[in-house]
Amino acid sequence: MKVAIIGAGVMGLSTAYYLSKSGIDVTVFEQKYLLYGASGRNSGGITPMIDREELIPFALESMKLYDTLPSEVDFNFLLRKEGYVKLASSERDAETLKEEVWMQNRFGVSSRIMTPEDVRDFIPDFNPDSAVLASYCRESGVIFPWPVVWGLAKGCRKHGAEIKTQSRVERIETNGSKLIVYSNGEKYRFDFVVNSAGAWSNEISKMVGIELSNRIIKEEVCVTESIKPYINPYIYDISSGVYVTQTARGEIIGGITGMEVDKIDTSSTIEFAIRYAKRVVQIIPKLKGLAMLRQWAGVYDEGRDGLPVIGFTEVEGFVQANGLGKHRGMVIAPALGKELARLIEKGENPSIKKFNPERL
Ligand SMILES: Cc1cc2nc3c(=O)[nH]c(=O)nc-3n(C[C@H](O)[C@H](O)[C@H](O)COP(=O)(O)OP(=O)(O)OC[C@H]3O[C@@H](n4cnc5c(N)ncnc54)[C@H](O)[C@@H]3O)c2cc1C
């Protein structure tokens, strides 16, 4: 069996890793370089404390995979499991946090509600007046996305997969039970083609006549100069969408959860920098005056009902693996990739049936 994976982000590489580990012949096509997509531009917050119950089992499974994958692929993902705090700054959002925690606990997530004062136990400079309620999960943290991508790529190669960078897929043709992929003037025949092109997944789907219509979301983020590491958990304010943490190098990294856009757009804006900085210094006043060094943006996609789109399609051999959604792709991709590999290998996998493209 020969499988093409389009897109070397965390979703494509996780799928490629588990397929190649099972001895399947895999070729990954990446239009630019490793880290070009959202997987190379995100802030690395990982937690099972997410707001869609359909995804929590995959987040829990990925958290376990993140413990074992680094030694499996022999690459340090620089994972720091020092907790994740969600904040609410309105009564309505406080209710949402409570409902989320109740739902998360039902699925075995050890999240809990706490007062803003309690947050100071592990973030001493946190301003308790900046929120009305918080939730917290210890079994969460921050991962450095670059080594995740590099490590998965290393694991793929170890199992014989080929990763072709600077290899944009330009066209796909169907020919009986085979799919023909055109890239860099060459053509390749595959039994399966996996569309894990993130924000570009709609374009790839069009190549085989499928109207996917995933939402495209742009998210901006920035880092400051380095200061001594002292913010350990990842902090996400659900009311403003602002999130912040500190990298292992001491930079304060943070952003605002993304907004839907009409087309791929990775420009940076001053409006973002102002909105972000204002809210961050309300949350941790001591950050006022730090120099912002760089800002950038990334794009990712989300299925129209807010869930990923994963599974076989009406075009024989063409498989969707996209639409991971807002601010959670890093935490669900390894488990989803593993399950998708099983679907391709075995022809069925009930655990991911709910993400089947047919539902759309
Ligand atoms: C600023 C920002 C912050 C984020 N923070 C978090 C966070 O804290 N936690 C979290 O869990 N998630 C976060 N996310 C979301 C997360 O990064 C994404 O959900 C995830 O990386 C998506 O992975 P992917 O593999 O689906 O897509 P991508 O990583 O975008 O990979 C798709 C790849 O397909 C390639 N491609 C496209 N078209 C073609 C073609 N024609 N031929 C070949 N290759 C092609 C692209 O170049 C790209 O590399 C954040 C995202 C952003 C932008």
PDBQT file of the ligand as one rigid body, heavy atoms in Angstrom, charges set to zero:
ROOT
HETATM    1  C1  LIG A 401      -0.527  31.607  16.528  1.00  0.00    +0.000 C 
HETATM    2  C2  LIG A 401      -1.080  30.232  16.793  1.00  0.00    +0.000 A 
HETATM    3  C3  LIG A 401      -1.126  29.755  18.106  1.00  0.00    +0.000 A 
HETATM    4  C4  LIG A 401      -1.646  28.476  18.357  1.00  0.00    +0.000 A 
HETATM    5  N1  LIG A 401      -1.581  27.996  19.635  1.00  0.00    +0.000 NA
HETATM    6  C5  LIG A 401      -1.947  26.712  19.884  1.00  0.00    +0.000 A 
HETATM    7  C6  LIG A 401      -1.790  26.153  21.172  1.00  0.00    +0.000 A 
HETATM    8  O1  LIG A 401      -1.299  26.804  22.097  1.00  0.00    +0.000 OA
HETATM    9  N2  LIG A 401      -2.179  24.865  21.364  1.00  0.00    +0.000 N 
HETATM   10  C7  LIG A 401      -2.702  24.100  20.357  1.00  0.00    +0.000 A 
HETATM   11  O2  LIG A 401      -3.044  22.937  20.604  1.00  0.00    +0.000 OA
HETATM   12  N3  LIG A 401      -2.871  24.622  19.106  1.00  0.00    +0.000 NA
HETATM   13  C8  LIG A 401      -2.491  25.887  18.855  1.00  0.00    +0.000 A 
HETATM   14  N4  LIG A 401      -2.630  26.411  17.589  1.00  0.00    +0.000 N 
HETATM   15  C9  LIG A 401      -3.245  25.576  16.554  1.00  0.00    +0.000 C 
HETATM   16  C10 LIG A 401      -2.258  24.561  15.974  1.00  0.00    +0.000 C 
HETATM   17  O3  LIG A 401      -1.038  25.179  15.653  1.00  0.00    +0.000 OA
HETATM   18  C11 LIG A 401      -2.864  23.943  14.709  1.00  0.00    +0.000 C 
HETATM   19  O4  LIG A 401      -4.149  23.420  14.996  1.00  0.00    +0.000 OA
HETATM   20  C12 LIG A 401      -2.024  22.805  14.168  1.00  0.00    +0.000 C 
HETATM   21  O5  LIG A 401      -0.667  23.160  14.071  1.00  0.00    +0.000 OA
HETATM   22  C13 LIG A 401      -2.563  22.396  12.789  1.00  0.00    +0.000 C 
HETATM   23  O6  LIG A 401      -1.733  21.386  12.270  1.00  0.00    +0.000 OA
HETATM   24  P1  LIG A 401      -1.967  20.876  10.800  1.00  0.00    +0.000 P 
HETATM   25  O7  LIG A 401      -0.954  19.801  10.594  1.00  0.00    +0.000 OA
HETATM   26  O8  LIG A 401      -3.403  20.556  10.600  1.00  0.00    +0.000 OA
HETATM   27  O9  LIG A 401      -1.681  22.133   9.849  1.00  0.00    +0.000 OA
HETATM   28  P2  LIG A 401      -0.305  22.872   9.485  1.00  0.00    +0.000 P 
HETATM   29  O10 LIG A 401       0.664  22.801  10.587  1.00  0.00    +0.000 OA
HETATM   30  O11 LIG A 401      -0.687  24.223   8.984  1.00  0.00    +0.000 OA
HETATM   31  O12 LIG A 401       0.260  21.995   8.307  1.00  0.00    +0.000 OA
HETATM   32  C14 LIG A 401      -0.301  22.007   7.015  1.00  0.00    +0.000 C 
HETATM   33  C15 LIG A 401       0.857  21.991   6.034  1.00  0.00    +0.000 C 
HETATM   34  O13 LIG A 401       0.350  21.754   4.707  1.00  0.00    +0.000 OA
HETATM   35  C16 LIG A 401       1.230  22.382   3.808  1.00  0.00    +0.000 C 
HETATM   36  N5  LIG A 401       0.574  22.518   2.496  1.00  0.00    +0.000 N 
HETATM   37  C17 LIG A 401      -0.472  23.302   2.183  1.00  0.00    +0.000 A 
HETATM   38  N6  LIG A 401      -0.791  23.189   0.870  1.00  0.00    +0.000 NA
HETATM   39  C18 LIG A 401       0.077  22.289   0.353  1.00  0.00    +0.000 A 
HETATM   40  C19 LIG A 401       0.280  21.745  -0.956  1.00  0.00    +0.000 A 
HETATM   41  N7  LIG A 401      -0.475  22.114  -2.006  1.00  0.00    +0.000 N 
HETATM   42  N8  LIG A 401       1.270  20.842  -1.142  1.00  0.00    +0.000 NA
HETATM   43  C20 LIG A 401       2.066  20.455  -0.099  1.00  0.00    +0.000 A 
HETATM   44  N9  LIG A 401       1.929  20.958   1.162  1.00  0.00    +0.000 NA
HETATM   45  C21 LIG A 401       0.948  21.856   1.381  1.00  0.00    +0.000 A 
HETATM   46  C22 LIG A 401       1.495  23.716   4.497  1.00  0.00    +0.000 C 
HETATM   47  O14 LIG A 401       2.651  24.349   4.002  1.00  0.00    +0.000 OA
HETATM   48  C23 LIG A 401       1.609  23.308   5.964  1.00  0.00    +0.000 C 
HETATM   49  O15 LIG A 401       2.954  23.118   6.363  1.00  0.00    +0.000 OA
HETATM   50  C24 LIG A 401      -2.151  27.683  17.293  1.00  0.00    +0.000 A 
HETATM   51  C25 LIG A 401      -2.085  28.162  15.990  1.00  0.00    +0.000 A 
HETATM   52  C26 LIG A 401      -1.555  29.426  15.739  1.00  0.00    +0.000 A 
HETATM   53  C27 LIG A 401      -1.496  29.912  14.324  1.00  0.00    +0.000 C 
ENDROOT
TORSDOF 0
